């Protein structure tokens, strides 16, 4: 889940960035500033984020 729109400067840029990252199959960890950290299979979670 993305941050609420009120906390984002440009939602379209966030989505585009997440799409680029989701294409990198070697990503394991996703360390976020707000929410739960992911320490393995990060690319799978990024793909799920894009598909939601």
BAZA-793470 format. One record per atom (N, C-alpha, C): residue number from 1; residue in one letter; atom name; x, y, z. Coordinates in nm, 4 decimals. Layout:
BEGIN
NUM;A;CA;X;Y;Z $
...
//
This chain:
BEGIN
1;X;N;0.0835;-0.1165;0.0000 $
1;X;CA;0.0000;0.0000;0.0000 $
1;X;C;0.0889;0.1241;0.0000 $
2;X;N;0.0539;0.2196;-0.0810 $
2;X;CA;0.1269;0.3464;-0.0865 $
2;X;C;0.0797;0.4374;0.0262 $
3;X;N;0.1606;0.5382;0.0516 $
3;X;CA;0.1198;0.6404;0.1474 $
3;X;C;-0.0048;0.7116;0.0956 $
4;X;N;-0.0826;0.7712;0.1855 $
4;X;CA;-0.1987;0.8496;0.1404 $
4;X;C;-0.1538;0.9653;0.0505 $
5;X;N;-0.2413;1.0058;-0.0391 $
5;X;CA;-0.2086;1.1113;-0.1346 $
5;X;C;-0.1601;1.2387;-0.0664 $
6;X;N;-0.2115;1.2698;0.0513 $
6;X;CA;-0.1714;1.3907;0.1225 $
6;X;C;-0.0251;1.3912;0.1638 $
7;X;N;0.0355;1.2747;0.1715 $
7;X;CA;0.1764;1.2643;0.2091 $
7;X;C;0.2688;1.2530;0.0885 $
8;X;N;0.2128;1.2473;-0.0310 $
8;X;CA;0.2920;1.2332;-0.1529 $
8;X;C;0.2952;1.3645;-0.2296 $
9;X;N;0.4105;1.3970;-0.2847 $
9;X;CA;0.4214;1.5160;-0.3683 $
9;X;C;0.3641;1.4879;-0.5066 $
10;X;N;0.3980;1.3726;-0.5640 $
10;X;CA;0.3515;1.3370;-0.6975 $
10;X;C;0.3278;1.1863;-0.7039 $
11;X;N;0.2032;1.1458;-0.6908 $
11;X;CA;0.1665;1.0038;-0.6880 $
11;X;C;0.2118;0.9299;-0.8142 $
12;X;N;0.2026;0.9947;-0.9299 $
12;X;CA;0.2400;0.9285;-1.0555 $
12;X;C;0.3893;0.8959;-1.0573 $
13;X;N;0.4727;0.9830;-0.9995 $
13;X;CA;0.6158;0.9548;-0.9928 $
13;X;C;0.6450;0.8384;-0.8987 $
14;X;N;0.5704;0.8299;-0.7900 $
14;X;CA;0.5879;0.7190;-0.6958 $
14;X;C;0.5548;0.5864;-0.7637 $
15;X;N;0.4450;0.5825;-0.8364 $
15;X;CA;0.4027;0.4606;-0.9053 $
15;X;C;0.5041;0.4234;-1.0137 $
16;X;N;0.5516;0.5216;-1.0885 $
16;X;CA;0.6516;0.4940;-1.1931 $
16;X;C;0.7801;0.4392;-1.1323 $
17;X;N;0.8224;0.4947;-1.0211 $
17;X;CA;0.9435;0.4472;-0.9541 $
17;X;C;0.9247;0.3041;-0.9035 $
18;X;N;0.8104;0.2760;-0.8441 $
18;X;CA;0.7825;0.1405;-0.7947 $
18;X;C;0.7788;0.0406;-0.9105 $
19;X;N;0.7270;0.0811;-1.0243 $
19;X;CA;0.7258;-0.0076;-1.1422 $
19;X;C;0.8676;-0.0410;-1.1873 $
20;X;N;0.9543;0.0603;-1.1895 $
20;X;CA;1.0935;0.0360;-1.2290 $
20;X;C;1.1611;-0.0594;-1.1306 $
21;X;N;1.1406;-0.0377;-1.0020 $
21;X;CA;1.2016;-0.1244;-0.9011 $
21;X;C;1.1469;-0.2665;-0.9087 $
22;X;N;1.0186;-0.2817;-0.9381 $
22;X;CA;0.9559;-0.4142;-0.9450 $
22;X;C;1.0144;-0.4983;-1.0579 $
23;X;N;1.0738;-0.4347;-1.1571 $
23;X;CA;1.1340;-0.5075;-1.2683 $
23;X;C;1.2705;-0.5662;-1.2325 $
24;X;N;1.3274;-0.5258;-1.1203 $
24;X;CA;1.4577;-0.5742;-1.0777 $
24;X;C;1.4401;-0.6977;-0.9898 $
25;X;N;1.4569;-0.8141;-1.0480 $
25;X;CA;1.4312;-0.9390;-0.9764 $
25;X;C;1.5295;-0.9677;-0.8642 $
26;X;N;1.6412;-0.8970;-0.8597 $
26;X;CA;1.7395;-0.9248;-0.7561 $
26;X;C;1.7121;-0.8487;-0.6257 $
27;X;N;1.6101;-0.7646;-0.6197 $
27;X;CA;1.5808;-0.6909;-0.4965 $
27;X;C;1.5286;-0.7870;-0.3903 $
28;X;N;1.5949;-0.7895;-0.2776 $
28;X;CA;1.5540;-0.8735;-0.1647 $
28;X;C;1.4912;-0.7904;-0.0545 $
29;X;N;1.5564;-0.6833;-0.0139 $
29;X;CA;1.5086;-0.6028;0.0987 $
29;X;C;1.4453;-0.4736;0.0483 $
30;X;N;1.3368;-0.4344;0.1140 $
30;X;CA;1.2718;-0.3071;0.0876 $
30;X;C;1.2601;-0.2376;0.2233 $
31;X;N;1.3370;-0.1321;0.2388 $
31;X;CA;1.3382;-0.0579;0.3645 $
31;X;C;1.2609;0.0712;0.3439 $
32;X;N;1.1506;0.0841;0.4116 $
32;X;CA;1.0601;0.1978;0.3919 $
32;X;C;1.0673;0.2926;0.5103 $
33;X;N;1.0268;0.4156;0.4894 $
33;X;CA;1.0270;0.5140;0.5961 $
33;X;C;0.9046;0.5072;0.6833 $
34;X;N;0.7965;0.4492;0.6332 $
34;X;CA;0.6712;0.4429;0.7076 $
34;X;C;0.6065;0.3085;0.6790 $
35;X;N;0.6149;0.2163;0.7718 $
35;X;CA;0.5545;0.0845;0.7529 $
35;X;C;0.6523;-0.0262;0.7854 $
36;X;N;0.6164;-0.1469;0.7490 $
36;X;CA;0.6959;-0.2659;0.7785 $
36;X;C;0.8072;-0.2832;0.6764 $
37;X;N;0.9239;-0.3195;0.7241 $
37;X;CA;1.0382;-0.3477;0.6381 $
37;X;C;1.0234;-0.4896;0.5807 $
38;X;N;1.0757;-0.5111;0.4615 $
38;X;CA;1.0745;-0.6431;0.3972 $
38;X;C;1.2200;-0.6847;0.3809 $
39;X;N;1.2528;-0.8032;0.4312 $
39;X;CA;1.3926;-0.8459;0.4313 $
39;X;C;1.4229;-0.9591;0.3341 $
40;X;N;1.3217;-1.0137;0.2678 $
40;X;CA;1.3490;-1.1124;0.1629 $
40;X;C;1.2351;-1.1089;0.0618 $
41;X;N;1.2684;-1.1467;-0.0608 $
41;X;CA;1.1710;-1.1477;-0.1717 $
41;X;C;1.1051;-1.0118;-0.1940 $
42;X;N;1.1808;-0.9057;-0.1760 $
42;X;CA;1.1269;-0.7712;-0.1927 $
42;X;C;1.0690;-0.7467;-0.3302 $
43;X;N;1.1315;-0.8047;-0.4340 $
43;X;CA;1.0807;-0.7837;-0.5701 $
43;X;C;0.9390;-0.8396;-0.5863 $
44;X;N;0.9072;-0.9455;-0.5164 $
44;X;CA;0.7720;-1.0024;-0.5238 $
44;X;C;0.6712;-0.9060;-0.4630 $
45;X;N;0.7054;-0.8486;-0.3485 $
45;X;CA;0.6156;-0.7527;-0.2839 $
45;X;C;0.5998;-0.6264;-0.3666 $
46;X;N;0.7046;-0.5827;-0.4329 $
46;X;CA;0.6942;-0.4670;-0.5202 $
46;X;C;0.6023;-0.4968;-0.6392 $
47;X;N;0.6112;-0.6174;-0.6953 $
47;X;CA;0.5222;-0.6547;-0.8040 $
47;X;C;0.3772;-0.6578;-0.7575 $
48;X;N;0.3547;-0.7088;-0.6359 $
48;X;CA;0.2183;-0.7098;-0.5805 $
48;X;C;0.1653;-0.5685;-0.5599 $
49;X;N;0.2534;-0.4785;-0.5157 $
49;X;CA;0.2131;-0.3393;-0.4981 $
49;X;C;0.1682;-0.2792;-0.6313 $
50;X;N;0.2446;-0.3038;-0.7361 $
50;X;CA;0.2110;-0.2501;-0.8679 $
50;X;C;0.0791;-0.3077;-0.9196 $
51;X;N;0.0546;-0.4340;-0.8921 $
51;X;CA;-0.0672;-0.4998;-0.9417 $
51;X;C;-0.1905;-0.4658;-0.8601 $
52;X;N;-0.1731;-0.4001;-0.7452 $
52;X;CA;-0.2903;-0.3674;-0.6618 $
52;X;C;-0.3490;-0.2325;-0.6964 $
//
